[in-house]
Amino acid sequence: MHPTISMENEANSFALRLLAPACVLWGLDLHEPRQIATICDISLQTAEIRAERMKILYKRNKFLTSSLEKQVYENFKEFIKKKNPHQ
């Protein structure tokens, strides 16, 4: 693989995790690409990629296991409550 392509893939992956953190999507109980695109303000194509990854993560059901993930979730707690009052 060309080094530029690899770096671009890594950058895209980083951006996706930054704009649509798995623990926040889990907290909002989002599964569908359109929901993810709307809430995270990302393209539908990008949201489709994230939704595919979330399917795997939902099956594992291992959210909030790392201290960093807990921190991210805590930082988004008010946002999650506003968007999903059932949480």
Phi, psi and omega in degrees: 000141179292135182304325180294320179295317179299315179295322179294318177298317178297318179296318178297318179296317178299313181299319180297316179293327180287317184277337182220069182299135183303318183294329178287316177300320177296315180299329178269355181056046179268135180231326188272138180306320180297320178298313181298315180300316182292309183294319185266355180056051177235166181294156178298320179299316178294319179295326177296320177297315181294321180297322177298316179294322180296328177304316180294316182293321177297321178297320179290325181050050180242050181277153178059039179263337179257154181295324179294317179296321177298321179295314179300314180300316180299319179294333181258005186305314180294320177300315180297316180298320180295317184278335183220083184296350179281352181274000000 
